[in-house]
Amino acid sequence: DNNSYYVRFEGGSTGVYHDYARFSMSAGLHKYSIDATSCAETLGPISQEDVISFSAKGINYQRANFVLKVYVSRNNEPFALVATEQGTAPHIRYTIDF
């Protein structure tokens, strides 16, 4: 597979309880984490076989709710939403299937 892929991570706190979270992202060998109320980061390039992981865990309030979204772009094509998860400690694990 000669395609190159980039991964866009978007996450944020939602609902009544807004909180800082530790957002942890990985795509192949690329890894990044940040403590914030929201995040938007692009990692890559990666190959189709690489595993994509994204999680959030509240720092102060255990009842804070977070939403995570993962987008993938192939060969400079527009980013497409491929996974979303919501909850108090959401986690996405995804392998590119296109």
LINVEN-V710075 format. One record per helix or strand. SS is the DSSP state (2 for helix, 1 for strand). FROM is the first residue (numbers start at 1). TO is the last residue. If there is no record, write none. Layout:
SS/FROM/TO ; SS/FROM/TO
This chain:
1/5/14 ; 1/21/27 ; 1/30/36 ; 1/38/46 ; 1/51/58 ; 1/65/74 ; 1/80/87 ; 1/91/95
